[in-house]
Amino acid sequence: MLRVPGDRWASVAVHVVAAFGVGGLIAAVFFDGAAVAVFALVLGGLTLIRVLQLPALLQVALGLAMQAAAWASMLRWYEQYWWLDIVAHLVVNGLLAGAAGVVLHRAQMTPSRAARAGRWGSVITTTGVGGLLAVVWEVAEWFGYVYVDRTIDIAPGDTVGDLAAGVVGSVIAGLVLVRRRGWQ
């Protein structure tokens, strides 16, 4: 389970990102319950992408993006920089969709990418899964607002913007996946 696909440096990078995730959870204890919950989710995500043995570059990118989004939440940067929330949803959701696309492709649940129709089918599948993940993320934000911290922004405009950014990120991820044959 600890083996990372790729060369030695890829493995080192993945392990360093994981160590930062543990450090983030420890730091969150000194903030509040919402920060601990967010970093616990991040640590769960880091564990899942390791177990799934995603390509090292994708593990590093997704791990860093999830942690950057969590730190921005913990440091209340989303309240200071309105556009940062859109960037977080675009990048993190896109990388999550890409990870799901890799897993679905490995499980032979997407069309063959050899044909043009198969490539478009992979983009559509990755986008659809990414859209679903964007909805789950927004439901989690609502759940956090109701049960953890009333400062979480769940206004309709924020939700729609987050969903749109998540879907755009998912489309980009699908396009990248069909171009990178090594991410299988």
OpenMM code with the backbone's topology and positions (N, CA, C; nanometers):
from openmm import Vec3, app, unit

residues = "MET LEU ARG VAL PRO GLY ASP ARG TRP ALA SER VAL ALA VAL HIS VAL VAL ALA ALA PHE GLY VAL GLY GLY LEU ILE ALA ALA VAL PHE PHE ASP GLY ALA ALA VAL ALA VAL PHE ALA LEU VAL LEU GLY GLY LEU THR LEU ILE ARG VAL LEU GLN LEU PRO ALA LEU LEU GLN VAL ALA LEU GLY LEU ALA MET GLN ALA ALA ALA TRP ALA SER MET LEU ARG TRP TYR GLU GLN TYR TRP TRP LEU ASP ILE VAL ALA HIS LEU VAL VAL ASN GLY LEU LEU ALA GLY ALA ALA GLY VAL VAL LEU HIS ARG ALA GLN MET THR PRO SER ARG ALA ALA ARG ALA GLY ARG TRP GLY SER VAL ILE THR THR THR GLY VAL GLY GLY LEU LEU ALA VAL VAL TRP GLU VAL ALA GLU TRP PHE GLY TYR VAL TYR VAL ASP ARG THR ILE ASP ILE ALA PRO GLY ASP THR VAL GLY ASP LEU ALA ALA GLY VAL VAL GLY SER VAL ILE ALA GLY LEU VAL LEU VAL ARG ARG ARG GLY TRP GLN".split()
positions = [
    Vec3(0.0818, -0.1194, 0.0000),
    Vec3(0.0000, 0.0000, 0.0000),
    Vec3(0.0865, 0.1262, 0.0000),
    Vec3(0.2060, 0.1215, 0.0556),
    Vec3(0.2902, 0.2400, 0.0595),
    Vec3(0.3709, 0.2589, -0.0678),
    Vec3(0.3697, 0.1589, -0.1568),
    Vec3(0.4443, 0.1719, -0.2822),
    Vec3(0.3781, 0.2782, -0.3691),
    Vec3(0.4619, 0.3639, -0.4255),
    Vec3(0.4120, 0.4714, -0.5104),
    Vec3(0.4582, 0.4439, -0.6534),
    Vec3(0.3650, 0.4433, -0.7493),
    Vec3(0.4062, 0.4222, -0.8882),
    Vec3(0.5012, 0.5335, -0.9344),
    Vec3(0.6081, 0.4959, -0.9996),
    Vec3(0.7030, 0.5950, -1.0497),
    Vec3(0.8402, 0.5765, -0.9896),
    Vec3(0.9268, 0.6726, -1.0154),
    Vec3(1.0647, 0.6631, -0.9680),
    Vec3(1.0766, 0.7017, -0.8203),
    Vec3(1.1999, 0.6974, -0.7706),
    Vec3(1.2251, 0.7238, -0.6287),
    Vec3(1.1823, 0.8643, -0.5870),
    Vec3(1.2086, 0.9632, -0.6726),
    Vec3(1.1744, 1.1016, -0.6380),
    Vec3(1.0237, 1.1218, -0.6325),
    Vec3(0.9527, 1.0523, -0.7168),
    Vec3(0.8064, 1.0589, -0.7116),
    Vec3(0.7575, 1.0041, -0.5787),
    Vec3(0.8174, 0.8942, -0.5362),
    Vec3(0.7795, 0.8343, -0.4080),
    Vec3(0.8091, 0.9286, -0.2921),
    Vec3(0.9265, 0.9917, -0.2956),
    Vec3(0.9632, 1.0869, -0.1900),
    Vec3(0.8635, 1.2023, -0.1866),
    Vec3(0.8275, 1.2549, -0.3037),
    Vec3(0.7334, 1.3676, -0.3093),
    Vec3(0.5985, 1.3297, -0.2504),
    Vec3(0.5507, 1.2106, -0.2810),
    Vec3(0.4210, 1.1659, -0.2273),
    Vec3(0.4280, 1.1516, -0.0759),
    Vec3(0.5380, 1.0973, -0.0256),
    Vec3(0.5532, 1.0806, 0.1197),
    Vec3(0.5623, 1.2161, 0.1906),
    Vec3(0.6303, 1.3121, 0.1291),
    Vec3(0.6406, 1.4461, 0.1889),
    Vec3(0.5029, 1.5118, 0.1949),
    Vec3(0.4263, 1.4999, 0.0878),
    Vec3(0.2906, 1.5571, 0.0868),
    Vec3(0.2055, 1.4918, 0.1958),
    Vec3(0.2195, 1.3607, 0.2131),
    Vec3(0.1447, 1.2915, 0.3187),
    Vec3(0.1863, 1.3409, 0.4564),
    Vec3(0.3155, 1.3624, 0.4770),
    Vec3(0.3639, 1.4135, 0.6055),
    Vec3(0.3073, 1.5530, 0.6328),
    Vec3(0.2986, 1.6357, 0.5295),
    Vec3(0.2376, 1.7680, 0.5461),
    Vec3(0.0912, 1.7551, 0.5863),
    Vec3(0.0235, 1.6536, 0.5325),
    Vec3(-0.1167, 1.6312, 0.5690),
    Vec3(-0.1325, 1.5988, 0.7156),
    Vec3(-0.0441, 1.5149, 0.7685),
    Vec3(-0.0473, 1.4830, 0.9120),
    Vec3(-0.0175, 1.6093, 0.9922),
    Vec3(0.0804, 1.6872, 0.9476),
    Vec3(0.1123, 1.8129, 1.0159),
    Vec3(-0.0038, 1.9101, 1.0153),
    Vec3(-0.0775, 1.9137, 0.9058),
    Vec3(-0.1948, 2.0005, 0.8980),
    Vec3(-0.3015, 1.9612, 0.9979),
    Vec3(-0.3220, 1.8314, 1.0148),
    Vec3(-0.4207, 1.7851, 1.1130),
    Vec3(-0.3776, 1.8229, 1.2542),
    Vec3(-0.2504, 1.8089, 1.2834),
    Vec3(-0.1996, 1.8478, 1.4159),
    Vec3(-0.2185, 1.9981, 1.4368),
    Vec3(-0.1873, 2.0785, 1.3344),
    Vec3(-0.2043, 2.2239, 1.3459),
    Vec3(-0.3511, 2.2607, 1.3636),
    Vec3(-0.4406, 2.1876, 1.2992),
    Vec3(-0.5841, 2.2184, 1.3059),
    Vec3(-0.6377, 2.2086, 1.4480),
    Vec3(-0.5777, 2.1237, 1.5285),
    Vec3(-0.6218, 2.1084, 1.6675),
    Vec3(-0.6136, 2.2417, 1.7416),
    Vec3(-0.5219, 2.3284, 1.7018),
    Vec3(-0.5041, 2.4575, 1.7678),
    Vec3(-0.5976, 2.5655, 1.7128),
    Vec3(-0.6820, 2.5302, 1.6167),
    Vec3(-0.7772, 2.6261, 1.5613),
    Vec3(-0.9176, 2.5980, 1.6144),
    Vec3(-0.9947, 2.5178, 1.5449),
    Vec3(-1.1315, 2.4883, 1.5892),
    Vec3(-1.1779, 2.3539, 1.5334),
    Vec3(-1.2980, 2.3165, 1.5719),
    Vec3(-1.3518, 2.1886, 1.5304),
    Vec3(-1.3697, 2.1770, 1.3800),
    Vec3(-1.4062, 2.2860, 1.3153),
    Vec3(-1.4237, 2.2826, 1.1700),
    Vec3(-1.2906, 2.2548, 1.1013),
    Vec3(-1.1837, 2.3157, 1.1502),
    Vec3(-1.0510, 2.2930, 1.0915),
    Vec3(-1.0084, 2.1474, 1.1087),
    Vec3(-1.0358, 2.0915, 1.2251),
    Vec3(-1.0018, 1.9508, 1.2491),
    Vec3(-1.0812, 1.8619, 1.1537),
    Vec3(-1.2094, 1.8908, 1.1361),
    Vec3(-1.2932, 1.8114, 1.0458),
    Vec3(-1.2412, 1.8191, 0.9020),
    Vec3(-1.2049, 1.9376, 0.8587),
    Vec3(-1.1560, 1.9548, 0.7217),
    Vec3(-1.0252, 1.8791, 0.7020),
    Vec3(-0.9333, 1.8936, 0.7959),
    Vec3(-0.8054, 1.8236, 0.7802),
    Vec3(-0.8198, 1.6731, 0.7973),
    Vec3(-0.9164, 1.6285, 0.8745),
    Vec3(-0.9424, 1.4847, 0.8832),
    Vec3(-0.9908, 1.4331, 0.7475),
    Vec3(-1.0747, 1.5097, 0.6799),
    Vec3(-1.1189, 1.4727, 0.5454),
    Vec3(-1.0011, 1.4698, 0.4481),
    Vec3(-0.9140, 1.5686, 0.4597),
    Vec3(-0.7956, 1.5724, 0.3733),
    Vec3(-0.7091, 1.4489, 0.3962),
    Vec3(-0.6867, 1.4155, 0.5217),
    Vec3(-0.6058, 1.2975, 0.5525),
    Vec3(-0.6718, 1.1705, 0.5000),
    Vec3(-0.8030, 1.1633, 0.5087),
    Vec3(-0.8747, 1.0501, 0.4497),
    Vec3(-0.8556, 1.0455, 0.2985),
    Vec3(-0.8608, 1.1617, 0.2352),
    Vec3(-0.8380, 1.1687, 0.0909),
    Vec3(-0.6973, 1.1275, 0.0523),
    Vec3(-0.5988, 1.1725, 0.1300),
    Vec3(-0.4596, 1.1334, 0.1040),
    Vec3(-0.4424, 0.9822, 0.1163),
    Vec3(-0.5086, 0.9239, 0.2132),
    Vec3(-0.5016, 0.7789, 0.2316),
    Vec3(-0.5668, 0.7070, 0.1140),
    Vec3(-0.6826, 0.7557, 0.0714),
    Vec3(-0.7543, 0.6918, -0.0383),
    Vec3(-0.6737, 0.6968, -0.1683),
    Vec3(-0.6156, 0.8111, -0.2006),
    Vec3(-0.5407, 0.8182, -0.3264),
    Vec3(-0.4146, 0.7324, -0.3213),
    Vec3(-0.3610, 0.7104, -0.2014),
    Vec3(-0.2464, 0.6203, -0.1881),
    Vec3(-0.2904, 0.4762, -0.2100),
    Vec3(-0.4013, 0.4376, -0.1471),
    Vec3(-0.4524, 0.3010, -0.1610),
    Vec3(-0.4878, 0.2720, -0.3069),
    Vec3(-0.5426, 0.3694, -0.3758),
    Vec3(-0.5789, 0.3525, -0.5157),
    Vec3(-0.4580, 0.3492, -0.6085),
    Vec3(-0.3408, 0.3804, -0.5551),
    Vec3(-0.2154, 0.3829, -0.6299),
    Vec3(-0.2271, 0.4652, -0.7583),
    Vec3(-0.2747, 0.5871, -0.7406),
    Vec3(-0.2809, 0.6786, -0.8533),
    Vec3(-0.1384, 0.7152, -0.8949),
    Vec3(-0.1211, 0.7644, -1.0179),
    Vec3(0.0120, 0.8082, -1.0589),
    Vec3(0.0679, 0.9114, -0.9601),
    Vec3(0.1976, 0.9064, -0.9383),
    Vec3(0.2608, 0.9907, -0.8362),
    Vec3(0.2332, 1.1391, -0.8587),
    Vec3(0.2446, 1.1862, -0.9813),
    Vec3(0.2209, 1.3276, -1.0081),
    Vec3(0.0788, 1.3677, -0.9696),
    Vec3(-0.0171, 1.2817, -0.9984),
    Vec3(-0.1557, 1.3103, -0.9613),
    Vec3(-0.1728, 1.3073, -0.8101),
    Vec3(-0.1074, 1.2138, -0.7424),
    Vec3(-0.1134, 1.2094, -0.5955),
    Vec3(-0.0568, 1.3370, -0.5348),
    Vec3(0.0562, 1.3816, -0.5857),
    Vec3(0.1189, 1.5033, -0.5318),
    Vec3(0.0302, 1.6244, -0.5587),
    Vec3(-0.0156, 1.6392, -0.6835),
    Vec3(-0.0980, 1.7554, -0.7183),
    Vec3(-0.2269, 1.7582, -0.6365),
    Vec3(-0.2941, 1.6447, -0.6271),
    Vec3(-0.4203, 1.6389, -0.5522),
    Vec3(-0.3960, 1.6597, -0.4035),
    Vec3(-0.2919, 1.5987, -0.3503),
    Vec3(-0.2602, 1.6159, -0.2083),
    Vec3(-0.2297, 1.7602, -0.1733),
    Vec3(-0.1500, 1.8259, -0.2572),
    Vec3(-0.1182, 1.9671, -0.2311),
    Vec3(-0.2408, 2.0564, -0.2479),
    Vec3(-0.3225, 2.0283, -0.3483),
    Vec3(-0.4418, 2.1104, -0.3710),
    Vec3(-0.5411, 2.0968, -0.2556),
    Vec3(-0.5626, 1.9738, -0.2090),
    Vec3(-0.6552, 1.9547, -0.0963),
    Vec3(-0.6040, 2.0268, 0.0285),
    Vec3(-0.4733, 2.0169, 0.0518),
    Vec3(-0.4182, 2.0818, 0.1703),
    Vec3(-0.4203, 2.2342, 0.1587),
    Vec3(-0.3931, 2.2863, 0.0398),
    Vec3(-0.4002, 2.4314, 0.0211),
    Vec3(-0.5423, 2.4814, 0.0460),
    Vec3(-0.6416, 2.4077, -0.0034),
    Vec3(-0.7813, 2.4461, 0.0195),
    Vec3(-0.8157, 2.4396, 0.1679),
    Vec3(-0.7653, 2.3373, 0.2372),
    Vec3(-0.7924, 2.3241, 0.3807),
    Vec3(-0.7255, 2.4362, 0.4600),
    Vec3(-0.6008, 2.4681, 0.4260),
    Vec3(-0.5326, 2.5784, 0.4951),
    Vec3(-0.6031, 2.7114, 0.4697),
    Vec3(-0.6494, 2.7323, 0.3466),
    Vec3(-0.7224, 2.8560, 0.3160),
    Vec3(-0.8482, 2.8663, 0.3998),
    Vec3(-0.9146, 2.7539, 0.4213),
    Vec3(-1.0334, 2.7527, 0.5074),
    Vec3(-0.9953, 2.7821, 0.6520),
    Vec3(-0.8927, 2.7142, 0.6994),
    Vec3(-0.8527, 2.7285, 0.8389),
    Vec3(-0.8048, 2.8704, 0.8697),
    Vec3(-0.7375, 2.9324, 0.7743),
    Vec3(-0.6866, 3.0681, 0.7949),
    Vec3(-0.7862, 3.1756, 0.7528),
    Vec3(-0.9079, 3.1328, 0.7155),
    Vec3(-1.0173, 3.2235, 0.6775),
    Vec3(-0.9828, 3.3100, 0.5557),
    Vec3(-0.9038, 3.2558, 0.4643),
    Vec3(-0.8677, 3.3303, 0.3441),
    Vec3(-0.9843, 3.3425, 0.2477),
    Vec3(-1.0784, 3.2485, 0.2543),
    Vec3(-1.1934, 3.2568, 0.1633),
    Vec3(-1.2771, 3.3817, 0.1917),
    Vec3(-1.2779, 3.4262, 0.3166),
    Vec3(-1.3503, 3.5484, 0.3505),
    Vec3(-1.2757, 3.6731, 0.3028),
    Vec3(-1.1442, 3.6656, 0.2948),
    Vec3(-1.0629, 3.7803, 0.2527),
    Vec3(-1.0498, 3.7902, 0.1017),
    Vec3(-1.0431, 3.6765, 0.0344),
    Vec3(-1.0220, 3.6718, -0.1099),
    Vec3(-1.1342, 3.5883, -0.1729),
    Vec3(-1.2400, 3.6555, -0.2184),
    Vec3(-1.3586, 3.5854, -0.2669),
    Vec3(-1.3278, 3.4885, -0.3801),
    Vec3(-1.2314, 3.5218, -0.4648),
    Vec3(-1.1987, 3.4421, -0.5819),
    Vec3(-1.1249, 3.3121, -0.5471),
    Vec3(-1.0675, 3.3045, -0.4288),
    Vec3(-0.9908, 3.1865, -0.3895),
    Vec3(-1.0799, 3.0627, -0.3782),
    Vec3(-1.2049, 3.0821, -0.3381),
    Vec3(-1.2994, 2.9712, -0.3289),
    Vec3(-1.3257, 2.9118, -0.4673),
    Vec3(-1.3382, 2.9958, -0.5669),
    Vec3(-1.3610, 2.9501, -0.7044),
    Vec3(-1.2395, 2.8710, -0.7532),
    Vec3(-1.1194, 2.9235, -0.7270),
    Vec3(-0.9969, 2.8534, -0.7670),
    Vec3(-0.9887, 2.7169, -0.6986),
    Vec3(-1.0204, 2.7134, -0.5699),
    Vec3(-1.0143, 2.5866, -0.4957),
    Vec3(-1.1100, 2.4841, -0.5551),
    Vec3(-1.2328, 2.5260, -0.5846),
    Vec3(-1.3299, 2.4321, -0.6413),
    Vec3(-1.2885, 2.3879, -0.7817),
    Vec3(-1.2352, 2.4778, -0.8609),
    Vec3(-1.1910, 2.4429, -0.9948),
    Vec3(-1.0770, 2.3409, -0.9893),
    Vec3(-0.9745, 2.3698, -0.9105),
    Vec3(-0.8550, 2.2846, -0.9081),
    Vec3(-0.8791, 2.1537, -0.8337),
    Vec3(-0.9298, 2.1615, -0.7108),
    Vec3(-0.9481, 2.0389, -0.6318),
    Vec3(-1.0513, 1.9480, -0.6977),
    Vec3(-1.1646, 2.0039, -0.7378),
    Vec3(-1.2671, 1.9212, -0.8011),
    Vec3(-1.2158, 1.8623, -0.9319),
    Vec3(-1.1413, 1.9417, -1.0077),
    Vec3(-1.0839, 1.8900, -1.1317),
    Vec3(-0.9892, 1.7742, -1.1071),
    Vec3(-0.9029, 1.7880, -1.0069),
    Vec3(-0.8092, 1.6800, -0.9756),
    Vec3(-0.8816, 1.5571, -0.9200),
    Vec3(-0.9853, 1.5785, -0.8398),
    Vec3(-1.0654, 1.4655, -0.7923),
    Vec3(-1.1331, 1.3933, -0.9092),
    Vec3(-1.1853, 1.4704, -1.0031),
    Vec3(-1.2477, 1.4098, -1.1209),
    Vec3(-1.1439, 1.3327, -1.2018),
    Vec3(-1.0244, 1.3899, -1.2139),
    Vec3(-0.9175, 1.3201, -1.2843),
    Vec3(-0.8816, 1.1895, -1.2167),
    Vec3(-0.8736, 1.1920, -1.0848),
    Vec3(-0.8439, 1.0698, -1.0094),
    Vec3(-0.9531, 0.9659, -1.0324),
    Vec3(-1.0779, 1.0097, -1.0279),
    Vec3(-1.1889, 0.9179, -1.0532),
    Vec3(-1.1831, 0.8641, -1.1958),
    Vec3(-1.1460, 0.9492, -1.2908),
    Vec3(-1.1332, 0.9060, -1.4293),
    Vec3(-1.0268, 0.7977, -1.4460),
    Vec3(-0.9141, 0.8142, -1.3763),
    Vec3(-0.8083, 0.7126, -1.3815),
    Vec3(-0.8597, 0.5804, -1.3250),
    Vec3(-0.9264, 0.5874, -1.2100),
    Vec3(-0.9785, 0.4661, -1.1462),
    Vec3(-1.0817, 0.3988, -1.2367),
    Vec3(-1.1729, 0.4747, -1.2939),
    Vec3(-1.2739, 0.4175, -1.3827),
    Vec3(-1.2105, 0.3559, -1.5067),
    Vec3(-1.1079, 0.4204, -1.5602),
    Vec3(-1.0400, 0.3666, -1.6780),
    Vec3(-0.9699, 0.2353, -1.6439),
    Vec3(-0.9020, 0.2307, -1.5300),
    Vec3(-0.8350, 0.1068, -1.4887),
    Vec3(-0.9351, -0.0072, -1.4692),
    Vec3(-1.0525, 0.0265, -1.4211),
    Vec3(-1.1561, -0.0747, -1.3984),
    Vec3(-1.2329, -0.1072, -1.5277),
    Vec3(-1.1882, -0.0508, -1.6382),
    Vec3(-1.2507, -0.0700, -1.7694),
    Vec3(-1.3981, -0.0290, -1.7692),
    Vec3(-1.4258, 0.0806, -1.6989),
    Vec3(-1.5627, 0.1316, -1.6919),
    Vec3(-1.5827, 0.2542, -1.7801),
    Vec3(-1.4801, 0.2868, -1.8605),
    Vec3(-1.4915, 0.3961, -1.9563),
    Vec3(-1.4637, 0.3392, -2.0945),
    Vec3(-1.5092, 0.4081, -2.1971),
    Vec3(-1.4832, 0.3595, -2.3327),
    Vec3(-1.3326, 0.3578, -2.3619),
    Vec3(-1.2933, 0.2758, -2.4570),
    Vec3(-1.1529, 0.2704, -2.4992),
    Vec3(-1.1122, 0.4066, -2.5532),
    Vec3(-0.9943, 0.4504, -2.5147),
    Vec3(-0.9475, 0.5816, -2.5605),
    Vec3(-0.8805, 0.5744, -2.6966),
    Vec3(-0.8742, 0.4549, -2.7546),
    Vec3(-0.8084, 0.4397, -2.8841),
    Vec3(-0.8866, 0.5111, -2.9942),
    Vec3(-1.0172, 0.5068, -2.9874),
    Vec3(-1.1011, 0.5704, -3.0891),
    Vec3(-1.1427, 0.7096, -3.0425),
    Vec3(-1.1727, 0.7945, -3.1383),
    Vec3(-1.2138, 0.9316, -3.1068),
    Vec3(-1.3381, 0.9329, -3.0180),
    Vec3(-1.4357, 0.8482, -3.0495),
    Vec3(-1.5585, 0.8419, -2.9697),
    Vec3(-1.5265, 0.7989, -2.8265),
    Vec3(-1.4307, 0.7088, -2.8105),
    Vec3(-1.3899, 0.6650, -2.6769),
    Vec3(-1.3260, 0.7767, -2.5976),
    Vec3(-1.2471, 0.8584, -2.6650),
    Vec3(-1.1848, 0.9719, -2.5952),
    Vec3(-1.2913, 1.0690, -2.5461),
    Vec3(-1.3886, 1.0988, -2.6319),
    Vec3(-1.4967, 1.1889, -2.5890),
    Vec3(-1.5801, 1.1245, -2.4793),
    Vec3(-1.5990, 0.9931, -2.4874),
    Vec3(-1.6706, 0.9226, -2.3819),
    Vec3(-1.5986, 0.9326, -2.2487),
    Vec3(-1.4651, 0.9271, -2.2513),
    Vec3(-1.3867, 0.9415, -2.1279),
    Vec3(-1.3993, 1.0832, -2.0718),
    Vec3(-1.3977, 1.1813, -2.1604),
    Vec3(-1.4133, 1.3208, -2.1146),
    Vec3(-1.5510, 1.3389, -2.0515),
    Vec3(-1.6532, 1.2873, -2.1167),
    Vec3(-1.7898, 1.3012, -2.0649),
    Vec3(-1.8056, 1.2275, -1.9323),
    Vec3(-1.7483, 1.1072, -1.9226),
    Vec3(-1.7570, 1.0303, -1.7980),
    Vec3(-1.6851, 1.1030, -1.6845),
    Vec3(-1.5642, 1.1513, -1.7120),
    Vec3(-1.4883, 1.2239, -1.6096),
    Vec3(-1.5627, 1.3498, -1.5671),
    Vec3(-1.6208, 1.4196, -1.6623),
    Vec3(-1.6976, 1.5406, -1.6304),
    Vec3(-1.8204, 1.5067, -1.5469),
    Vec3(-1.8892, 1.4002, -1.5828),
    Vec3(-2.0079, 1.3606, -1.5069),
    Vec3(-1.9747, 1.3224, -1.3637),
    Vec3(-1.8700, 1.2438, -1.3467),
    Vec3(-1.8285, 1.2058, -1.2104),
    Vec3(-1.7833, 1.3300, -1.1341),
    Vec3(-1.7108, 1.4188, -1.2013),
    Vec3(-1.6677, 1.5427, -1.1370),
    Vec3(-1.7849, 1.6307, -1.0968),
    Vec3(-1.8883, 1.6346, -1.1812),
    Vec3(-2.0089, 1.7099, -1.1456),
    Vec3(-2.0757, 1.6532, -1.0217),
    Vec3(-2.0819, 1.5210, -1.0146),
    Vec3(-2.1374, 1.4561, -0.8960),
    Vec3(-2.0533, 1.4876, -0.7719),
    Vec3(-1.9220, 1.4855, -0.7870),
    Vec3(-1.8340, 1.5202, -0.6744),
    Vec3(-1.8538, 1.6658, -0.6310),
    Vec3(-1.8786, 1.7539, -0.7266),
    Vec3(-1.9049, 1.8945, -0.6931),
    Vec3(-2.0318, 1.9071, -0.6097),
    Vec3(-2.1343, 1.8299, -0.6446),
    Vec3(-2.2592, 1.8306, -0.5672),
    Vec3(-2.2344, 1.7766, -0.4268),
    Vec3(-2.1604, 1.6662, -0.4166),
    Vec3(-2.1289, 1.6088, -0.2847),
    Vec3(-2.0532, 1.7109, -0.2000),
    Vec3(-1.9587, 1.7831, -0.2609),
    Vec3(-1.8823, 1.8849, -0.1890),
    Vec3(-1.9764, 1.9920, -0.1344),
    Vec3(-2.0710, 2.0360, -0.2155),
    Vec3(-2.1636, 2.1401, -0.1699),
    Vec3(-2.2563, 2.0888, -0.0598),
    Vec3(-2.2974, 1.9641, -0.0685),
    Vec3(-2.3779, 1.9051, 0.0390),
    Vec3(-2.2943, 1.8996, 0.1671),
    Vec3(-2.1667, 1.8656, 0.1549),
    Vec3(-2.0781, 1.8625, 0.2722),
    Vec3(-2.0626, 2.0024, 0.3321),
    Vec3(-2.0543, 2.1051, 0.2467),
    Vec3(-2.0479, 2.2425, 0.2987),
    Vec3(-2.1762, 2.2763, 0.3746),
    Vec3(-2.2907, 2.2390, 0.3178),
    Vec3(-2.4175, 2.2647, 0.3867),
    Vec3(-2.4205, 2.1910, 0.5200),
    Vec3(-2.3793, 2.0640, 0.5213),
    Vec3(-2.3747, 1.9846, 0.6440),
    Vec3(-2.2836, 2.0519, 0.7468),
    Vec3(-2.1679, 2.0990, 0.7016),
    Vec3(-2.0764, 2.1701, 0.7912),
    Vec3(-2.1381, 2.2971, 0.8473),
    Vec3(-2.2118, 2.3684, 0.7627),
    Vec3(-2.2787, 2.4904, 0.8079),
    Vec3(-2.3832, 2.4582, 0.9157),
    Vec3(-2.4630, 2.3556, 0.8922),
    Vec3(-2.5723, 2.3218, 0.9839),
    Vec3(-2.5201, 2.2617, 1.1138),
    Vec3(-2.4203, 2.1742, 1.1059),
    Vec3(-2.3814, 2.0968, 1.2232),
    Vec3(-2.2457, 2.1314, 1.2843),
    Vec3(-2.1625, 2.2097, 1.2140),
    Vec3(-2.0270, 2.2341, 1.2662),
    Vec3(-1.9991, 2.3819, 1.2873),
    Vec3(-2.0168, 2.4650, 1.1828),
    Vec3(-1.9722, 2.6044, 1.1916),
    Vec3(-2.0615, 2.6926, 1.1043),
    Vec3(-2.1363, 2.7825, 1.1659),
    Vec3(-2.2304, 2.8690, 1.0932),
    Vec3(-2.1623, 2.9749, 1.0070),
    Vec3(-2.0301, 2.9842, 1.0098),
    Vec3(-1.9622, 3.0838, 0.9264),
    Vec3(-1.9341, 3.0314, 0.7852),
    Vec3(-1.9594, 2.9035, 0.7604),
    Vec3(-1.9381, 2.8480, 0.6265),
    Vec3(-2.0396, 2.9118, 0.5321),
    Vec3(-1.9906, 2.9613, 0.4181),
    Vec3(-2.0765, 3.0315, 0.3229),
    Vec3(-2.1530, 2.9306, 0.2367),
    Vec3(-2.2854, 2.9307, 0.2514),
    Vec3(-2.3691, 2.8428, 0.1693),
    Vec3(-2.4749, 2.9224, 0.0938),
    Vec3(-2.4469, 3.0494, 0.0696),
    Vec3(-2.5416, 3.1321, -0.0055),
    Vec3(-2.5604, 3.0744, -0.1456),
    Vec3(-2.6790, 3.0933, -0.2047),
    Vec3(-2.7048, 3.0357, -0.3374),
    Vec3(-2.6010, 3.0754, -0.4428),
    Vec3(-2.5596, 3.2006, -0.4428),
    Vec3(-2.4595, 3.2458, -0.5400),
    Vec3(-2.3268, 3.1741, -0.5223),
    Vec3(-2.2873, 3.1525, -0.3974),
    Vec3(-2.1631, 3.0803, -0.3693),
    Vec3(-2.1743, 2.9364, -0.4169),
    Vec3(-2.2854, 2.8736, -0.3883),
    Vec3(-2.3050, 2.7340, -0.4259),
    Vec3(-2.3024, 2.7163, -0.5769),
    Vec3(-2.3737, 2.8018, -0.6494),
    Vec3(-2.3783, 2.7909, -0.7955),
    Vec3(-2.2394, 2.8158, -0.8550),
    Vec3(-2.1690, 2.9154, -0.8038),
    Vec3(-2.0336, 2.9423, -0.8515),
    Vec3(-1.9395, 2.8255, -0.8252),
    Vec3(-1.9517, 2.7658, -0.7070),
    Vec3(-1.8687, 2.6497, -0.6726),
    Vec3(-1.8986, 2.5319, -0.7646),
    Vec3(-2.0280, 2.5072, -0.7899),
    Vec3(-2.0657, 2.3973, -0.8791),
    Vec3(-2.0131, 2.4209, -1.0206),
    Vec3(-2.0271, 2.5423, -1.0694),
    Vec3(-1.9783, 2.5739, -1.2039),
    Vec3(-1.8271, 2.5555, -1.2124),
    Vec3(-1.7551, 2.6038, -1.1126),
    Vec3(-1.6092, 2.5884, -1.1120),
    Vec3(-1.5707, 2.4412, -1.1064),
    Vec3(-1.6422, 2.3638, -1.0261),
    Vec3(-1.6140, 2.2210, -1.0166),
    Vec3(-1.6352, 2.1491, -1.1487),
    Vec3(-1.7409, 2.1841, -1.2203),
    Vec3(-1.7680, 2.1198, -1.3492),
    Vec3(-1.6634, 2.1614, -1.4526),
    Vec3(-1.6260, 2.2886, -1.4550),
    Vec3(-1.5216, 2.3334, -1.5488),
    Vec3(-1.3900, 2.2606, -1.5197),
    Vec3(-1.3547, 2.2500, -1.3922),
    Vec3(-1.2342, 2.1755, -1.3565),
    Vec3(-1.2419, 2.0303, -1.3997),
    Vec3(-1.3592, 1.9721, -1.3926),
    Vec3(-1.3787, 1.8323, -1.4329),
    Vec3(-1.3645, 1.8149, -1.5841),
    Vec3(-1.4155, 1.9107, -1.6606),
    Vec3(-1.3988, 1.9065, -1.8064),
    Vec3(-1.2498, 1.9121, -1.8409),
    Vec3(-1.1789, 2.0031, -1.7778),
    Vec3(-1.0347, 2.0153, -1.8024),
    Vec3(-0.9643, 1.8846, -1.7666),
    Vec3(-1.0012, 1.8258, -1.6542),
    Vec3(-0.9405, 1.6984, -1.6131),
    Vec3(-0.9665, 1.5896, -1.7164),
    Vec3(-1.0878, 1.5814, -1.7675),
    Vec3(-1.1196, 1.4818, -1.8689),
    Vec3(-1.0372, 1.5006, -1.9949),
    Vec3(-1.0191, 1.6257, -2.0359),
    Vec3(-0.9379, 1.6536, -2.1542),
    Vec3(-0.7912, 1.6173, -2.1317),
    Vec3(-0.7408, 1.6460, -2.0126),
    Vec3(-0.6018, 1.6114, -1.9808),
    Vec3(-0.5840, 1.4597, -1.9787),
    Vec3(-0.6786, 1.3891, -1.9209),
    Vec3(-0.6672, 1.2425, -1.9118),
    Vec3(-0.6582, 1.1765, -2.0481),
    Vec3(-0.7360, 1.2223, -2.1441),
    Vec3(-0.7318, 1.1566, -2.2753),
    Vec3(-0.6039, 1.1905, -2.3507),
    Vec3(-0.5341, 1.2936, -2.3086),
    Vec3(-0.4071, 1.3306, -2.3731),
    Vec3(-0.2878, 1.2611, -2.3083),
    Vec3(-0.3000, 1.2223, -2.1811),
    Vec3(-0.1890, 1.1598, -2.1074),
    Vec3(-0.2098, 1.0097, -2.0986),
    Vec3(-0.1521, 0.9395, -2.1905),
    Vec3(-0.1710, 0.7948, -2.1976),
    Vec3(-0.1091, 0.7229, -2.0788),
    Vec3(-0.0107, 0.7811, -2.0141),
    Vec3(0.0565, 0.7153, -1.9028),
    Vec3(-0.0265, 0.7106, -1.7747),
    Vec3(-0.1355, 0.7857, -1.7719),
    Vec3(-0.2179, 0.7892, -1.6494),
    Vec3(-0.3259, 0.6839, -1.6581),
    Vec3(-0.2842, 0.5604, -1.6605),
    Vec3(-0.3791, 0.4519, -1.6726),
    Vec3(-0.3689, 0.3723, -1.5494),
] * unit.nanometer
topology = app.Topology()
chain = topology.addChain("A")
for resn in residues:
    res = topology.addResidue(resn, chain)
    for name in ("N", "CA", "C"):
        topology.addAtom(name, app.Element.getBySymbol(name[0]), res)
